């Protein structure tokens, strides 16, 4: 939960109710940002494996991670 909060909604724009996290900020760094976000996602995937998440779900998670990395690595499209 802590990682999800930090990546998705830890920060607030002052004077508004708009929340965002580190993930969109990392996305501003070409190449490096997508790689750092993927490293965090791989950590989550590893933790899910340790917790006994079924293989079919791990496969779907890994496929989503790979797709996000590939699409995010293409400038403008990502």
C-alpha positions in Angstrom: 0.0 0.0 0.0 2.9 2.4 0.8 4.4 1.9 -2.6 1.1 2.4 -4.4 0.5 5.6 -2.4 3.9 7.0 -3.1 3.7 6.2 -6.8 0.1 7.3 -7.4 -1.1 9.9 -4.9 1.4 11.0 -2.3 1.7 14.6 -3.4 -1.0 17.4 -3.5 -1.0 20.5 -5.6 -1.3 23.3 -3.0 -4.6 25.0 -2.9 -6.3 22.2 -4.8 -7.5 18.7 -4.2 -5.5 17.3 -7.1 -3.3 14.4 -6.0 -0.4 12.8 -7.9 2.6 10.6 -7.1 6.1 9.9 -8.3 5.1 7.8 -11.3 4.0 10.8 -13.5 7.1 12.7 -12.4 9.4 9.8 -13.3 7.6 9.7 -16.7 9.1 13.1 -17.5 12.6 11.6 -17.5 13.1 10.1 -21.0 14.1 6.5 -20.8 15.2 6.6 -17.2 11.8 7.4 -15.8 10.2 4.3 -17.4 13.1 2.2 -16.3 12.8 3.4 -12.7 9.0 2.8 -12.7 9.5 -0.7 -14.1 12.0 -1.5 -11.3 9.4 -0.6 -8.7 6.9 -2.7 -10.6 9.3 -5.6 -10.7 9.7 -5.3 -6.9 5.9 -5.6 -6.5 5.9 -8.6 -8.9 8.6 -10.2 -6.8 6.7 -9.6 -3.6 3.5 -11.0 -5.1 5.4 -14.2 -6.0 6.7 -14.5 -2.4 3.1 -14.2 -1.2 2.0 -17.1 -3.4 0.0 -15.3 -6.1 -1.1 -17.8 -8.7 1.1 -18.2 -11.8 -1.7 -17.1 -14.2 -2.0 -13.8 -12.4 1.8 -13.4 -12.2 1.9 -13.9 -16.0 -0.8 -11.2 -16.5 1.0 -8.8 -14.2 4.3 -9.4 -16.0 2.7 -8.9 -19.4 1.1 -5.6 -18.3 4.5 -4.5 -16.9 6.3 -5.3 -20.2 3.6 -3.6 -22.3 3.7 -0.5 -20.0 7.5 -0.4 -20.4 7.6 -0.8 -24.2 4.8 1.7 -24.8 6.2 4.2 -22.3 9.6 4.0 -23.9 8.3 5.3 -27.2 8.3 9.2 -27.1 4.9 10.9 -27.5 3.0 7.5 -27.5 3.9 6.7 -23.9 
